[in-house]
Each structure stands twice: as C-alpha cells, then as structure tokens.
Amino acid sequence: MPGYLTTHVLDTAKGCPAQGLEIQLFAIEGENRRLIRTLKTNDDGRTDEQILPETEFATGTYELVFHAGAYLDASGVAPETPRFLDVIPLRFGMSEQAHYHVPLLLSPFGYSTYRGS
C-alpha cells in the first residue's frame, strides 16, 4: 500500500470544522527543517489535497505547523497578547508505507492530536 499524509482540524470550542486554518508541512532532516508545502483547511476542516501525496511520500520525521492564532483571530475569538495558542508544531515519524492521518482538535486554550485513520 502506498503511503500518504492527511489531516483534519476541528474547532472543539465551536463544535465545527476549522475553516481557513493555515498548515505548513516540514521534513525534518537532522537539525534542519525543509518546507514541503503550505495549505489551508476547507469548509470541512480538511485540505483539498493530501498534505503529502503518494507520489512524494517518504518515511521519516515530519512536522505539521498549525497557525492556530491567526485562525482564532479570524473566527472572532477575543485576542490576547500574547495569545495562549498561536503556532502549534506537531513533530512525528512515519516509519512505514501507510496512510498517516494526523488530526488536530483545537480550542483557544488547548489542543490534542492522535494518529487517526
């Protein structure tokens, strides 16, 4: 089975998908981070394309960076200075050719993630 990477962002405070949230994917190579792509979530809280498609998939260490602060600002959450959650980096490894799904459950004061399916 070929490997690929997807995500899904849910706004748990509002009980809906997080639309318009910017996500960056980096490959981690030793001490270096290499930007692979930047995408935004659609009205379902997903990206319109796979974050790392089958044609580009390689095992290794990656980092998804979720720009939560900008999303929270745009969605009307009262701003703080500094905002408690602004940029959320999630570093993880992909060790096999498989579908990796790394969702984010987000609220203004907390988040969680897991390896989904």
C-alpha positions in Angstrom: 0.0 0.0 0.0 1.4 3.4 -0.9 1.9 6.0 1.9 0.3 9.4 2.2 -0.5 12.0 4.8 -3.7 13.8 5.6 -5.1 16.0 8.4 -8.4 17.3 9.8 -8.8 20.3 12.1 -11.9 20.5 14.4 -12.7 23.6 16.5 -13.9 21.9 19.6 -15.0 25.2 21.3 -17.4 25.9 18.4 -18.2 22.2 17.6 -17.3 22.6 13.9 -14.5 22.2 11.4 -11.8 24.8 11.5 -12.1 26.5 8.1 -9.3 28.6 6.7 -6.5 27.5 9.1 -3.0 27.6 7.5 -0.9 24.5 7.8 2.7 24.0 6.8 4.5 20.7 6.4 8.2 20.4 7.0 10.6 17.5 6.5 13.0 17.2 9.5 16.5 16.3 8.4 18.8 16.3 11.4 18.7 19.8 12.8 17.2 21.2 9.6 13.6 21.8 8.7 12.7 21.9 5.0 9.3 23.4 4.0 7.4 21.0 1.7 4.1 22.8 1.3 1.6 25.3 2.8 -2.1 24.6 2.6 -5.3 25.9 4.2 -8.2 24.0 5.5 -11.5 24.0 3.6 -15.1 24.3 5.0 -14.8 20.7 6.3 -11.6 21.4 8.2 -9.6 19.3 5.7 -7.1 20.2 3.0 -8.3 20.0 -0.6 -5.4 17.7 -1.4 -3.3 15.3 0.6 -0.7 17.1 2.7 1.9 14.6 1.5 0.6 12.7 -1.6 1.6 9.1 -2.6 3.9 10.5 -5.3 6.0 12.4 -2.8 5.7 10.1 0.3 8.9 9.0 2.1 9.3 7.6 5.5 11.0 9.9 8.0 10.4 12.6 10.6 8.0 15.5 9.7 6.4 18.5 11.4 3.0 19.9 10.8 2.7 23.5 11.9 -0.8 24.7 12.5 -1.3 28.5 12.6 -4.0 28.5 15.2 -3.6 32.1 16.4 -4.5 33.5 13.0 -7.4 31.1 12.7 -8.7 32.1 16.2 -8.3 35.8 15.4 -10.3 35.4 12.1 -13.0 33.3 13.8 -13.8 36.0 16.4 -12.1 34.6 19.5 -11.2 37.6 21.7 -7.5 38.3 21.2 -4.9 38.1 24.0 -1.4 39.5 23.9 0.3 37.2 23.6 -2.3 34.6 22.5 -2.1 31.4 24.6 -2.0 29.2 21.5 -0.6 30.8 18.4 1.6 28.4 16.3 1.2 24.7 17.1 4.1 22.4 15.9 3.5 18.7 15.8 6.6 16.6 15.1 6.0 12.9 14.3 7.6 10.0 12.5 6.3 7.9 9.6 8.0 4.6 9.6 6.0 2.6 7.0 4.2 2.9 3.7 0.7 3.6 5.1 -2.0 6.3 5.4 -1.0 8.6 8.2 -3.8 10.9 9.4 -2.7 13.5 12.0 -5.8 15.5 13.1 -5.9 18.4 15.4 -8.7 19.1 17.9 -8.4 22.8 18.8 -9.8 25.3 21.3 -8.4 28.7 22.3 -6.8 27.1 25.4 -5.9 23.6 24.5 -5.4 21.0 21.7 -4.9 17.3 21.2 -3.9 15.1 18.4 -3.6 11.4 17.6 -2.8 9.0 14.8 -6.1 8.6 13.0 -7.2 6.5 10.1 
